[in-house]
Amino acid sequence: MKTQQNDVVAEYLRELDQRLAGIPVLQRRELLADLEAHIAAERAERHVSGEGELIEILERLGSPEVVAAAAHEEAGTVFRHPAPPRRRLWPWLVGAGALLVVFAFCAFALFFARVDSSEVPAPGPAVTAPVPEPQPTS
Amino acid sequence: MADVSQLSTSLRRGTLEFCVLALVETEDRYGNEIVRRLGEEPNLAAGEGTIYPLLSRLRRSGWLESKWVESPSGPPRRYYGLTLDGRSALDHFRTEWVSFRHTVDRLVGTGEAV
């Protein structure tokens, strides 16, 4: 029961912390410590026993969004999502690269299959430029 | 409805901090006391938690000072008190506010009938 209650508080503080990105670290830590002390004092003074009462304490504090908005207003900062978009670009680049390799391989295989079956030199000689390279490896 | 809350937000901005200063004018109080007292007023605080960033700013600007004190029941409490700068800021606000209020009352027609 006790740990379940701590989970609610921890989750609340974590959600708040996520929305404090952009605020100087010491102000961020100060706010979290103040709220932690506030919750602990309320629990001690009101002899809070159940999770319902604990949620009431958190509701009186205000949602993480509301508290974070007040913090950003006081600090003169703006909430930005911390995840940089550059990181998301990498999987796409890798995927596109892999696709290109597969295409090149297919074209390569197709070209050779045609050469083997007809034994006629390729009509476009310039296209064969990259072809000789992989041969020694196989 | 959105306009109503927007208006109270605007009115709160710039005045709430002096309500906080006035709360600790005569005696030091800890965070929960201040926050609870303001939370009881329907048109002042949007949520008790929104007062803590304000307390932090007032402390950093030198109008409040704070100290952590052991509590006989429960965890340590952070007490806030008025500094000399905070006291003169509050005095200044009081004179400004009275003349400001009179002006608004006169222009908006909310003052007592003359």
gemmi code that builds the backbone of each chain (N, CA, C; Angstrom):
import gemmi

chains = {
    "A": [
        ("MET", (0.837, -1.197, 0.000), (0.000, 0.000, 0.000), (0.872, 1.247, 0.000)),
        ("LYS", (1.869, 1.224, 0.895), (2.771, 2.370, 1.024), (3.531, 2.611, -0.283)),
        ("THR", (4.044, 1.503, -0.847), (4.835, 1.667, -2.061), (3.966, 2.122, -3.223)),
        ("GLN", (2.709, 1.657, -3.224), (1.797, 2.061, -4.283), (1.581, 3.579, -4.238)),
        ("GLN", (1.471, 4.113, -3.003), (1.298, 5.558, -2.833), (2.528, 6.308, -3.316)),
        ("ASN", (3.704, 5.771, -2.968), (4.933, 6.415, -3.430), (5.009, 6.426, -4.950)),
        ("ASP", (4.448, 5.376, -5.561), (4.430, 5.319, -7.022), (3.667, 6.503, -7.597)),
        ("VAL", (2.525, 6.835, -6.989), (1.714, 7.949, -7.484), (2.501, 9.248, -7.414)),
        ("VAL", (3.157, 9.472, -6.280), (3.943, 10.696, -6.100), (5.112, 10.724, -7.084)),
        ("ALA", (5.801, 9.594, -7.200), (6.957, 9.530, -8.099), (6.531, 9.783, -9.540)),
        ("GLU", (5.388, 9.222, -9.899), (4.901, 9.394, -11.271), (4.545, 10.856, -11.535)),
        ("TYR", (3.897, 11.467, -10.546), (3.525, 12.889, -10.649), (4.785, 13.738, -10.839)),
        ("LEU", (5.791, 13.502, -9.993), (7.015, 14.310, -10.058), (7.776, 14.057, -11.359)),
        ("ARG", (7.717, 12.801, -11.834), (8.413, 12.483, -13.082), (7.746, 13.202, -14.261)),
        ("GLU", (6.411, 13.173, -14.265), (5.697, 13.857, -15.354), (5.970, 15.351, -15.333)),
        ("LEU", (6.062, 15.896, -14.119), (6.369, 17.320, -13.995), (7.784, 17.599, -14.508)),
        ("ASP", (8.726, 16.769, -14.066), (10.127, 16.955, -14.440), (10.291, 16.957, -15.961)),
        ("GLN", (9.543, 16.066, -16.631), (9.642, 15.986, -18.093), (9.212, 17.296, -18.756)),
        ("ARG", (8.299, 18.000, -18.078), (7.792, 19.251, -18.658), (8.616, 20.462, -18.249)),
        ("LEU", (9.657, 20.254, -17.446), (10.470, 21.380, -16.984), (11.707, 21.589, -17.851)),
        ("ALA", (11.822, 20.826, -18.946), (12.977, 20.968, -19.826), (13.084, 22.407, -20.301)),
        ("GLY", (14.296, 22.959, -20.215), (14.509, 24.342, -20.619), (14.714, 25.263, -19.426)),
        ("ILE", (14.259, 24.830, -18.245), (14.453, 25.611, -17.023), (15.818, 25.235, -16.428)),
        ("PRO", (16.598, 26.229, -15.976), (17.913, 25.921, -15.391), (17.835, 24.819, -14.336)),
        ("VAL", (18.843, 23.951, -14.350), (18.791, 22.703, -13.573), (18.543, 22.952, -12.084)),
        ("LEU", (19.147, 23.979, -11.513), (18.993, 24.190, -10.074), (17.571, 24.636, -9.716)),
        ("GLN", (16.981, 25.449, -10.577), (15.581, 25.853, -10.337), (14.649, 24.658, -10.467)),
        ("ARG", (15.002, 23.782, -11.421), (14.194, 22.583, -11.625), (14.247, 21.690, -10.390)),
        ("ARG", (15.478, 21.475, -9.906), (15.648, 20.615, -8.730), (14.975, 21.235, -7.512)),
        ("GLU", (15.065, 22.569, -7.395), (14.464, 23.269, -6.256), (12.952, 23.050, -6.238)),
        ("LEU", (12.329, 23.219, -7.407), (10.876, 23.050, -7.485), (10.463, 21.630, -7.108)),
        ("LEU", (11.186, 20.655, -7.647), (10.850, 19.265, -7.338), (11.026, 18.978, -5.850)),
        ("ALA", (12.094, 19.544, -5.253), (12.328, 19.340, -3.814), (11.237, 20.022, -2.992)),
        ("ASP", (10.820, 21.229, -3.410), (9.747, 21.946, -2.701), (8.447, 21.153, -2.736)),
        ("LEU", (8.132, 20.616, -3.900), (6.876, 19.873, -4.028), (6.935, 18.562, -3.240)),
        ("GLU", (8.113, 17.948, -3.264), (8.279, 16.705, -2.496), (8.079, 16.988, -1.009)),
        ("ALA", (8.662, 18.098, -0.528), (8.511, 18.472, 0.880), (7.055, 18.816, 1.188)),
        ("HIS", (6.403, 19.504, 0.243), (4.996, 19.869, 0.427), (4.134, 18.618, 0.600)),
        ("ILE", (4.325, 17.652, -0.300), (3.529, 16.420, -0.256), (3.802, 15.656, 1.037)),
        ("ALA", (5.084, 15.581, 1.405), (5.446, 14.846, 2.628), (4.834, 15.515, 3.859)),
        ("ALA", (4.855, 16.859, 3.905), (4.294, 17.576, 5.055), (2.780, 17.405, 5.113)),
        ("GLU", (2.118, 17.479, 3.946), (0.664, 17.297, 3.919), (0.286, 15.898, 4.421)),
        ("ARG", (1.055, 14.917, 3.976), (0.766, 13.542, 4.384), (0.923, 13.379, 5.888)),
        ("ALA", (1.982, 14.019, 6.438), (2.235, 13.873, 7.877), (1.181, 14.617, 8.689)),
        ("GLU", (0.832, 15.841, 8.243), (-0.078, 16.673, 9.039), (-1.521, 16.205, 8.934)),
        ("ARG", (-1.883, 15.653, 7.794), (-3.270, 15.221, 7.621), (-3.446, 13.731, 7.872)),
        ("HIS", (-2.356, 13.091, 8.304), (-2.393, 11.652, 8.587), (-3.010, 10.880, 7.425)),
        ("VAL", (-2.492, 11.147, 6.258), (-3.025, 10.513, 5.053), (-2.727, 9.022, 5.066)),
        ("SER", (-3.775, 8.230, 4.845), (-3.563, 6.785, 4.878), (-3.832, 6.138, 3.523)),
        ("GLY", (-4.814, 6.644, 2.795), (-5.179, 5.984, 1.549), (-4.689, 6.729, 0.327)),
        ("GLU", (-4.700, 6.005, -0.777), (-4.248, 6.607, -2.031), (-5.194, 7.722, -2.478)),
        ("GLY", (-6.484, 7.572, -2.152), (-7.460, 8.591, -2.527), (-7.118, 9.952, -1.944)),
        ("GLU", (-6.743, 9.965, -0.659), (-6.382, 11.227, -0.008), (-5.114, 11.805, -0.610)),
        ("LEU", (-4.210, 10.907, -0.967), (-2.957, 11.359, -1.575), (-3.225, 12.014, -2.928)),
        ("ILE", (-4.136, 11.427, -3.682), (-4.487, 11.997, -4.986), (-5.132, 13.365, -4.806)),
        ("GLU", (-5.900, 13.525, -3.710), (-6.484, 14.840, -3.427), (-5.398, 15.886, -3.202)),
        ("ILE", (-4.365, 15.500, -2.476), (-3.237, 16.423, -2.245), (-2.637, 16.841, -3.586)),
        ("LEU", (-2.440, 15.848, -4.468), (-1.832, 16.132, -5.776), (-2.763, 16.990, -6.632)),
        ("GLU", (-4.075, 16.751, -6.501), (-5.023, 17.555, -7.284), (-5.026, 19.004, -6.829)),
        ("ARG", (-4.883, 19.197, -5.520), (-4.813, 20.583, -5.029), (-3.557, 21.278, -5.529)),
        ("LEU", (-2.484, 20.504, -5.696), (-1.256, 21.090, -6.237), (-1.471, 21.577, -7.672)),
        ("GLY", (-2.306, 20.875, -8.400), (-2.509, 21.180, -9.814), (-1.826, 20.143, -10.672)),
        ("SER", (-2.292, 19.994, -11.906), (-1.705, 18.985, -12.789), (-0.261, 19.365, -13.113)),
        ("PRO", (0.570, 18.366, -13.488), (1.951, 18.671, -13.883), (2.014, 19.741, -14.970)),
        ("GLU", (1.033, 19.740, -15.880), (1.009, 20.747, -16.951), (0.875, 22.155, -16.371)),
        ("VAL", (-0.070, 22.302, -15.426), (-0.342, 23.621, -14.844), (0.869, 24.123, -14.042)),
        ("VAL", (1.445, 23.227, -13.230), (2.586, 23.622, -12.400), (3.788, 23.956, -13.287)),
        ("ALA", (4.016, 23.129, -14.320), (5.143, 23.373, -15.230), (4.955, 24.698, -15.967)),
        ("ALA", (3.712, 24.997, -16.359), (3.457, 26.259, -17.068), (3.797, 27.450, -16.172)),
        ("ALA", (3.424, 27.348, -14.878), (3.749, 28.425, -13.935), (5.265, 28.555, -13.774)),
        ("ALA", (5.946, 27.415, -13.720), (7.406, 27.438, -13.555), (8.079, 28.085, -14.759)),
        ("HIS", (7.592, 27.750, -15.965), (8.175, 28.341, -17.175), (7.901, 29.839, -17.218)),
        ("GLU", (6.727, 30.235, -16.748), (6.401, 31.658, -16.764), (7.329, 32.430, -15.823)),
        ("GLU", (7.556, 31.866, -14.645), (8.423, 32.548, -13.679), (9.877, 32.579, -14.146)),
        ("ALA", (10.307, 31.496, -14.801), (11.703, 31.415, -15.238), (11.915, 32.134, -16.570)),
        ("GLY", (10.831, 32.509, -17.226), (10.952, 33.174, -18.524), (11.409, 32.240, -19.626)),
        ("THR", (11.041, 30.967, -19.497), (11.443, 29.976, -20.509), (10.194, 29.399, -21.168)),
        ("VAL", (10.424, 28.643, -22.220), (9.326, 28.039, -22.968), (9.541, 26.532, -22.992)),
        ("PHE", (8.433, 25.790, -22.803), (8.566, 24.335, -22.825), (8.851, 23.849, -24.236)),
        ("ARG", (9.933, 23.075, -24.363), (10.230, 22.441, -25.649), (10.334, 20.940, -25.427)),
        ("HIS", (9.867, 20.185, -26.399), (10.009, 18.742, -26.288), (11.482, 18.390, -26.384)),
        ("PRO", (11.996, 17.621, -25.414), (13.439, 17.384, -25.347), (13.972, 16.498, -26.467)),
        ("ALA", (13.132, 15.652, -27.097), (13.640, 14.713, -28.100), (14.049, 15.465, -29.367)),
        ("PRO", (15.350, 15.426, -29.723), (15.791, 16.106, -30.942), (15.363, 15.323, -32.184)),
        ("PRO", (14.938, 16.002, -33.231), (14.437, 15.292, -34.411), (15.537, 14.579, -35.174)),
        ("ARG", (16.800, 14.991, -34.958), (17.890, 14.410, -35.728), (18.013, 12.907, -35.473)),
        ("ARG", (17.775, 12.533, -34.215), (17.906, 11.132, -33.853), (16.920, 10.266, -34.652)),
        ("ARG", (15.773, 10.819, -34.916), (14.733, 10.067, -35.621), (15.093, 9.854, -37.098)),
        ("LEU", (16.007, 10.689, -37.608), (16.328, 10.645, -39.025), (17.195, 9.433, -39.373)),
        ("TRP", (18.001, 8.986, -38.400), (18.965, 7.923, -38.675), (18.341, 6.631, -39.185)),
        ("PRO", (17.310, 6.109, -38.524), (16.731, 4.849, -39.030), (16.279, 4.958, -40.476)),
        ("TRP", (15.762, 6.115, -40.837), (15.303, 6.301, -42.215), (16.468, 6.277, -43.193)),
        ("LEU", (17.556, 6.942, -42.809), (18.739, 6.965, -43.684), (19.288, 5.557, -43.861)),
        ("VAL", (19.368, 4.827, -42.772), (19.887, 3.458, -42.823), (18.976, 2.589, -43.697)),
        ("GLY", (17.662, 2.755, -43.490), (16.689, 1.994, -44.273), (16.811, 2.287, -45.753)),
        ("ALA", (16.932, 3.569, -46.075), (17.053, 3.973, -47.475), (18.333, 3.402, -48.078)),
        ("GLY", (19.416, 3.424, -47.293), (20.694, 2.885, -47.763), (20.585, 1.398, -48.046)),
        ("ALA", (19.945, 0.691, -47.101), (19.774, -0.753, -47.260), (18.955, -1.058, -48.508)),
        ("LEU", (17.909, -0.262, -48.715), (17.052, -0.445, -49.882), (17.842, -0.261, -51.171)),
        ("LEU", (18.708, 0.753, -51.174), (19.543, 1.029, -52.346), (20.449, -0.160, -52.645)),
        ("VAL", (21.032, -0.715, -51.601), (21.931, -1.860, -51.771), (21.167, -3.027, -52.371)),
        ("VAL", (19.956, -3.274, -51.840), (19.131, -4.376, -52.344), (18.816, -4.157, -53.827)),
        ("PHE", (18.453, -2.911, -54.159), (18.140, -2.592, -55.553), (19.342, -2.837, -56.453)),
        ("ALA", (20.483, -2.369, -55.982), (21.708, -2.522, -56.773), (22.000, -4.003, -56.990)),
        ("PHE", (21.794, -4.776, -55.920), (22.054, -6.204, -56.005), (21.115, -6.873, -57.023)),
        ("CYS", (19.836, -6.480, -56.949), (18.843, -7.032, -57.873), (19.213, -6.709, -59.316)),
        ("ALA", (19.549, -5.457, -59.544), (19.902, -5.029, -60.895), (21.108, -5.815, -61.396)),
        ("PHE", (22.030, -5.967, -60.483), (23.268, -6.694, -60.768), (22.969, -8.140, -61.158)),
        ("ALA", (22.153, -8.789, -60.310), (21.800, -10.196, -60.530), (21.029, -10.357, -61.831)),
        ("LEU", (20.079, -9.426, -62.047), (19.244, -9.472, -63.238), (20.104, -9.347, -64.487)),
        ("PHE", (21.039, -8.412, -64.401), (21.922, -8.165, -65.535), (22.711, -9.429, -65.861)),
        ("PHE", (23.249, -10.081, -64.851), (24.064, -11.269, -65.087), (23.245, -12.428, -65.602)),
        ("ALA", (22.023, -12.540, -65.035), (21.138, -13.611, -65.492), (20.888, -13.461, -66.978)),
        ("ARG", (20.704, -12.219, -67.384), (20.409, -11.975, -68.802), (21.639, -12.311, -69.650)),
        ("VAL", (22.795, -11.902, -69.162), (24.032, -12.151, -69.901), (24.258, -13.658, -70.044)),
        ("ASP", (24.009, -14.396, -68.957), (24.227, -15.843, -68.982), (23.301, -16.537, -69.970)),
        ("SER", (22.014, -16.125, -69.967), (21.033, -16.832, -70.786), (21.206, -16.525, -72.271)),
        ("SER", (21.497, -15.287, -72.605), (21.549, -14.927, -74.025), (22.970, -14.938, -74.581)),
        ("GLU", (23.914, -14.779, -73.671), (25.329, -14.703, -74.054), (25.587, -13.619, -75.071)),
        ("VAL", (24.761, -12.607, -74.957), (24.920, -11.453, -75.832), (25.421, -10.292, -74.979)),
        ("PRO", (26.407, -9.564, -75.410), (26.912, -8.434, -74.633), (25.806, -7.407, -74.375)),
        ("ALA", (25.889, -6.807, -73.234), (24.875, -5.821, -72.841), (24.846, -4.688, -73.832)),
        ("PRO", (23.620, -4.212, -74.127), (23.514, -3.119, -75.090), (24.161, -1.826, -74.598)),
        ("GLY", (24.057, -1.544, -73.332), (24.673, -0.310, -72.804), (25.961, -0.643, -72.100)),
        ("PRO", (27.080, -0.508, -72.753), (28.343, -0.927, -72.129), (28.721, -0.085, -70.907)),
        ("ALA", (28.322, 1.162, -70.890), (28.727, 2.025, -69.777), (28.121, 1.555, -68.463)),
        ("VAL", (26.977, 0.876, -68.532), (26.270, 0.452, -67.312), (27.073, -0.581, -66.556)),
        ("THR", (27.900, -1.302, -67.234), (28.611, -2.422, -66.616), (29.790, -1.968, -65.771)),
        ("ALA", (30.034, -0.701, -65.714), (31.214, -0.205, -64.992), (31.345, -0.764, -63.583)),
        ("PRO", (30.297, -0.750, -62.746), (30.475, -1.262, -61.375), (30.460, -2.770, -61.285)),
        ("VAL", (30.106, -3.446, -62.366), (29.907, -4.892, -62.302), (31.172, -5.662, -61.986)),
        ("PRO", (32.304, -5.386, -62.573), (33.472, -6.245, -62.336), (33.932, -6.245, -60.885)),
        ("GLU", (33.641, -5.227, -60.176), (34.174, -5.136, -58.812), (33.811, -6.317, -57.914)),
        ("PRO", (32.526, -6.669, -57.794), (32.184, -7.736, -56.830), (32.678, -9.099, -57.257)),
        ("GLN", (33.076, -9.296, -58.525), (33.412, -10.640, -59.003), (34.556, -11.308, -58.239)),
        ("PRO", (35.636, -10.602, -57.976), (36.729, -11.294, -57.268), (36.320, -11.757, -55.867)),
        ("THR", (35.369, -11.064, -55.258), (34.995, -11.440, -53.893), (34.213, -12.735, -53.866)),
        ("SER", (33.442, -13.017, -54.963), (32.597, -14.219, -54.923), (33.364, -15.463, -55.287)),
    ],
    "B": [
        ("MET", (-16.134, 31.920, -21.346), (-15.535, 31.360, -20.131), (-14.014, 31.499, -20.165)),
        ("ALA", (-13.456, 31.258, -21.345), (-11.999, 31.371, -21.468), (-11.552, 32.799, -21.174)),
        ("ASP", (-12.376, 33.768, -21.579), (-12.026, 35.161, -21.354), (-12.010, 35.507, -19.867)),
        ("VAL", (-12.954, 34.893, -19.125), (-13.022, 35.151, -17.683), (-11.735, 34.683, -17.003)),
        ("SER", (-11.290, 33.464, -17.322), (-10.078, 32.959, -16.672), (-8.857, 33.739, -17.152)),
        ("GLN", (-8.907, 34.180, -18.409), (-7.806, 34.994, -18.936), (-7.692, 36.298, -18.156)),
        ("LEU", (-8.837, 36.890, -17.841), (-8.837, 38.151, -17.099), (-8.245, 37.958, -15.711)),
        ("SER", (-8.664, 36.901, -15.015), (-8.144, 36.715, -13.658), (-6.661, 36.375, -13.679)),
        ("THR", (-6.219, 35.673, -14.749), (-4.784, 35.410, -14.879), (-4.014, 36.720, -15.011)),
        ("SER", (-4.545, 37.604, -15.824), (-3.868, 38.888, -16.039), (-3.850, 39.720, -14.763)),
        ("LEU", (-4.971, 39.710, -14.044), (-5.038, 40.491, -12.810), (-4.104, 39.919, -11.742)),
        ("ARG", (-4.015, 38.589, -11.724), (-3.166, 37.915, -10.730), (-1.695, 38.253, -10.965)),
        ("ARG", (-1.339, 38.309, -12.253), (0.054, 38.576, -12.604), (0.427, 39.970, -12.085)),
        ("GLY", (1.389, 40.045, -11.260), (1.806, 41.355, -10.767), (1.239, 41.711, -9.409)),
        ("THR", (0.170, 41.027, -8.985), (-0.379, 41.330, -7.658), (-0.201, 40.171, -6.686)),
        ("LEU", (-0.208, 38.942, -7.231), (-0.133, 37.764, -6.358), (1.135, 37.774, -5.508)),
        ("GLU", (2.244, 38.223, -6.110), (3.496, 38.180, -5.363), (3.458, 39.082, -4.130)),
        ("PHE", (2.666, 40.151, -4.192), (2.588, 41.032, -3.027), (1.671, 40.439, -1.953)),
        ("CYS", (0.702, 39.638, -2.395), (-0.100, 38.889, -1.424), (0.800, 37.914, -0.668)),
        ("VAL", (1.745, 37.297, -1.404), (2.687, 36.375, -0.766), (3.565, 37.124, 0.227)),
        ("LEU", (4.090, 38.273, -0.200), (4.946, 39.060, 0.702), (4.180, 39.454, 1.964)),
        ("ALA", (2.915, 39.855, 1.783), (2.117, 40.283, 2.930), (1.862, 39.127, 3.897)),
        ("LEU", (1.777, 37.905, 3.370), (1.516, 36.738, 4.222), (2.655, 36.479, 5.205)),
        ("VAL", (3.872, 36.844, 4.813), (5.020, 36.576, 5.690), (5.559, 37.876, 6.287)),
        ("GLU", (4.728, 38.912, 6.276), (5.184, 40.212, 6.755), (5.471, 40.198, 8.258)),
        ("THR", (4.562, 39.613, 9.010), (4.724, 39.688, 10.460), (5.401, 38.459, 11.049)),
        ("GLU", (5.256, 37.327, 10.382), (5.938, 36.130, 10.891), (6.324, 35.208, 9.736)),
        ("ASP", (7.409, 34.457, 9.953), (7.840, 33.489, 8.950), (6.810, 32.364, 8.856)),
        ("ARG", (6.595, 31.912, 7.634), (5.678, 30.783, 7.424), (6.354, 29.772, 6.508)),
        ("TYR", (5.938, 28.519, 6.625), (6.513, 27.517, 5.727), (5.601, 27.314, 4.522)),
        ("GLY", (6.220, 26.732, 3.493), (5.571, 26.632, 2.186), (4.117, 26.181, 2.232)),
        ("ASN", (3.852, 25.096, 2.943), (2.485, 24.559, 2.989), (1.480, 25.590, 3.507)),
        ("GLU", (1.884, 26.341, 4.545), (0.996, 27.360, 5.119), (0.643, 28.426, 4.085)),
        ("ILE", (1.670, 28.947, 3.417), (1.480, 30.019, 2.426), (0.563, 29.552, 1.304)),
        ("VAL", (0.920, 28.373, 0.790), (0.232, 27.800, -0.365), (-1.225, 27.465, -0.026)),
        ("ARG", (-1.434, 26.946, 1.169), (-2.772, 26.569, 1.613), (-3.636, 27.819, 1.769)),
        ("ARG", (-3.037, 28.844, 2.375), (-3.767, 30.094, 2.613), (-4.214, 30.716, 1.289)),
        ("LEU", (-3.304, 30.743, 0.302), (-3.647, 31.323, -1.000), (-4.637, 30.441, -1.747)),
        ("GLY", (-4.511, 29.125, -1.553), (-5.408, 28.185, -2.227), (-6.848, 28.331, -1.765)),
        ("GLU", (-7.030, 28.876, -0.539), (-8.389, 29.069, -0.024), (-9.112, 30.206, -0.733)),
        ("GLU", (-8.352, 31.108, -1.324), (-8.966, 32.239, -2.031), (-9.344, 31.799, -3.436)),
        ("PRO", (-10.611, 31.909, -3.790), (-11.068, 31.352, -5.076), (-10.435, 32.018, -6.306)),
        ("ASN", (-10.148, 33.318, -6.249), (-9.641, 33.945, -7.479), (-8.144, 34.222, -7.463)),
        ("LEU", (-7.427, 33.542, -6.574), (-5.984, 33.822, -6.519), (-5.118, 32.768, -7.195)),
        ("ALA", (-5.137, 31.557, -6.673), (-4.186, 30.557, -7.170), (-4.869, 29.545, -8.085)),
        ("ALA", (-4.210, 29.223, -9.187), (-4.738, 28.223, -10.116), (-4.523, 26.819, -9.561)),
        ("GLY", (-3.547, 26.655, -8.711), (-3.230, 25.375, -8.089), (-2.145, 25.659, -7.072)),
        ("GLU", (-2.187, 24.929, -5.952), (-1.203, 25.219, -4.892), (0.229, 25.124, -5.412)),
        ("GLY", (0.438, 24.185, -6.334), (1.789, 23.962, -6.847), (2.346, 25.128, -7.643)),
        ("THR", (1.450, 25.986, -8.148), (1.934, 27.105, -8.975), (2.555, 28.208, -8.120)),
        ("ILE", (2.385, 28.126, -6.786), (2.951, 29.151, -5.903), (4.454, 28.933, -5.695)),
        ("TYR", (4.881, 27.666, -5.753), (6.292, 27.387, -5.458), (7.265, 28.043, -6.440)),
        ("PRO", (6.977, 28.035, -7.752), (7.882, 28.777, -8.649), (7.930, 30.274, -8.316)),
        ("LEU", (6.794, 30.817, -7.856), (6.755, 32.226, -7.465), (7.621, 32.470, -6.231)),
        ("LEU", (7.503, 31.585, -5.235), (8.339, 31.698, -4.028), (9.812, 31.650, -4.408)),
        ("SER", (10.138, 30.784, -5.361), (11.522, 30.648, -5.806), (12.027, 31.949, -6.433)),
        ("ARG", (11.190, 32.557, -7.278), (11.615, 33.808, -7.921), (11.780, 34.928, -6.886)),
        ("LEU", (10.848, 35.011, -5.938), (10.922, 36.061, -4.924), (12.170, 35.893, -4.053)),
        ("ARG", (12.538, 34.645, -3.829), (13.753, 34.390, -3.054), (14.994, 34.799, -3.858)),
        ("ARG", (14.999, 34.434, -5.144), (16.170, 34.746, -5.965), (16.303, 36.243, -6.219)),
        ("SER", (15.175, 36.961, -6.215), (15.276, 38.409, -6.424), (15.519, 39.143, -5.101)),
        ("GLY", (15.634, 38.393, -4.012), (16.052, 38.996, -2.753), (14.936, 39.605, -1.918)),
        ("TRP", (13.695, 39.300, -2.252), (12.586, 39.830, -1.451), (12.186, 38.881, -0.330)),
        ("LEU", (12.485, 37.611, -0.519), (12.225, 36.609, 0.508), (13.527, 35.919, 0.855)),
        ("GLU", (13.598, 35.432, 2.084), (14.691, 34.531, 2.443), (14.061, 33.258, 2.970)),
        ("SER", (14.796, 32.167, 2.837), (14.209, 30.897, 3.275), (15.217, 30.106, 4.068)),
        ("LYS", (14.706, 29.289, 4.958), (15.587, 28.348, 5.675), (14.811, 27.072, 5.993)),
        ("TRP", (15.545, 25.964, 5.910), (14.942, 24.667, 6.227), (15.007, 24.449, 7.728)),
        ("VAL", (13.884, 24.087, 8.320), (13.814, 23.887, 9.764), (13.255, 22.502, 10.046)),
        ("GLU", (13.885, 21.815, 10.992), (13.377, 20.498, 11.398), (11.992, 20.658, 12.004)),
        ("SER", (11.122, 19.715, 11.699), (9.764, 19.776, 12.241), (9.587, 18.697, 13.309)),
        ("PRO", (8.861, 19.026, 14.390), (8.628, 18.007, 15.424), (7.785, 16.850, 14.890)),
        ("SER", (6.893, 17.162, 13.936), (6.071, 16.104, 13.346), (6.252, 16.118, 11.846)),
        ("GLY", (6.941, 15.117, 11.332), (7.086, 15.043, 9.887), (8.412, 15.565, 9.376)),
        ("PRO", (8.470, 15.755, 8.055), (9.730, 16.115, 7.389), (10.113, 17.575, 7.635)),
        ("PRO", (11.363, 17.979, 7.313), (11.796, 19.376, 7.482), (10.914, 20.324, 6.676)),
        ("ARG", (10.730, 21.537, 7.205), (9.891, 22.528, 6.539), (10.760, 23.687, 6.070)),
        ("ARG", (10.378, 24.246, 4.930), (11.119, 25.399, 4.412), (10.347, 26.664, 4.780)),
        ("TYR", (10.933, 27.440, 5.681), (10.284, 28.669, 6.142), (10.716, 29.858, 5.295)),
        ("TYR", (9.752, 30.722, 5.014), (10.035, 31.937, 4.245), (9.796, 33.167, 5.116)),
        ("GLY", (10.653, 34.161, 4.959), (10.507, 35.423, 5.682), (10.826, 36.584, 4.764)),
        ("LEU", (10.375, 37.760, 5.162), (10.564, 38.964, 4.352), (11.960, 39.537, 4.604)),
        ("THR", (12.649, 39.949, 3.539), (13.923, 40.665, 3.694), (13.621, 42.159, 3.761)),
        ("LEU", (14.645, 42.957, 4.004), (14.447, 44.417, 4.031), (13.980, 44.914, 2.666)),
        ("ASP", (14.595, 44.370, 1.613), (14.174, 44.735, 0.245), (12.713, 44.350, 0.007)),
        ("GLY", (12.344, 43.175, 0.496), (10.971, 42.708, 0.337), (9.995, 43.620, 1.058)),
        ("ARG", (10.397, 44.079, 2.230), (9.539, 44.959, 3.014), (9.325, 46.288, 2.287)),
        ("SER", (10.396, 46.841, 1.741), (10.215, 48.132, 1.056), (9.442, 47.946, -0.255)),
        ("ALA", (9.614, 46.773, -0.894), (8.824, 46.500, -2.106), (7.338, 46.426, -1.764)),
        ("LEU", (7.015, 45.820, -0.641), (5.623, 45.701, -0.207), (5.046, 47.077, 0.140)),
        ("ASP", (5.843, 47.892, 0.840), (5.390, 49.257, 1.173), (5.120, 50.055, -0.096)),
        ("HIS", (6.051, 49.927, -1.045), (5.906, 50.644, -2.307), (4.635, 50.193, -3.035)),
        ("PHE", (4.415, 48.876, -3.042), (3.211, 48.349, -3.703), (1.955, 48.929, -3.065)),
        ("ARG", (1.946, 49.032, -1.753), (0.733, 49.503, -1.057), (0.352, 50.911, -1.508)),
        ("THR", (1.318, 51.807, -1.581), (0.978, 53.172, -2.014), (0.576, 53.183, -3.493)),
        ("GLU", (1.315, 52.405, -4.315), (0.991, 52.333, -5.743), (-0.414, 51.773, -5.958)),
        ("TRP", (-0.705, 50.720, -5.219), (-1.963, 50.005, -5.402), (-3.163, 50.890, -5.073)),
        ("VAL", (-3.053, 51.681, -4.035), (-4.175, 52.522, -3.622), (-4.501, 53.538, -4.720)),
        ("SER", (-3.472, 54.190, -5.244), (-3.758, 55.191, -6.281), (-4.187, 54.514, -7.583)),
        ("PHE", (-3.603, 53.341, -7.872), (-3.983, 52.572, -9.053), (-5.449, 52.153, -8.966)),
        ("ARG", (-5.828, 51.661, -7.810), (-7.198, 51.202, -7.602), (-8.185, 52.358, -7.772)),
        ("HIS", (-7.814, 53.521, -7.205), (-8.686, 54.687, -7.321), (-8.886, 55.094, -8.778)),
        ("THR", (-7.796, 55.055, -9.527), (-7.880, 55.426, -10.940), (-8.804, 54.477, -11.703)),
        ("VAL", (-8.587, 53.182, -11.509), (-9.412, 52.190, -12.214), (-10.872, 52.335, -11.802)),
        ("ASP", (-11.107, 52.479, -10.506), (-12.481, 52.639, -10.009), (-13.151, 53.847, -10.663)),
        ("ARG", (-12.407, 54.917, -10.765), (-12.975, 56.140, -11.317), (-13.312, 55.949, -12.799)),
        ("LEU", (-12.396, 55.315, -13.547), (-12.596, 55.173, -14.985), (-13.629, 54.101, -15.322)),
        ("VAL", (-13.629, 53.024, -14.567), (-14.518, 51.908, -14.886), (-15.887, 52.081, -14.218)),
        ("GLY", (-15.936, 52.942, -13.233), (-17.219, 53.173, -12.561), (-17.513, 52.158, -11.484)),
        ("THR", (-16.458, 51.617, -10.852), (-16.660, 50.627, -9.798), (-16.449, 51.216, -8.407)),
        ("GLY", (-16.108, 52.506, -8.360), (-15.851, 53.111, -7.049), (-17.145, 53.462, -6.350)),
        ("GLU", (-17.000, 53.859, -5.088), (-18.184, 54.296, -4.342), (-18.705, 55.586, -4.961)),
        ("ALA", (-20.029, 55.758, -4.954), (-20.648, 56.954, -5.546), (-20.149, 58.202, -4.840)),
        ("VAL", (-19.724, 59.162, -5.639), (-19.179, 60.399, -5.057), (-20.297, 61.441, -4.932)),
    ],
}
model = gemmi.Model(1)
for chain_id, residues in chains.items():
    chain = gemmi.Chain(chain_id)
    for i, (resn, *xyz) in enumerate(residues, 1):
        res = gemmi.Residue()
        res.name, res.seqid = resn, gemmi.SeqId(i, " ")
        for name, pos in zip(("N", "CA", "C"), xyz):
            atom = gemmi.Atom()
            atom.name, atom.element = name, gemmi.Element(name[0])
            atom.pos, atom.b_iso = gemmi.Position(*pos), 0.0
            res.add_atom(atom)
        chain.add_residue(res)
    model.add_chain(chain)
structure = gemmi.Structure()
structure.add_model(model)
structure.setup_entities()
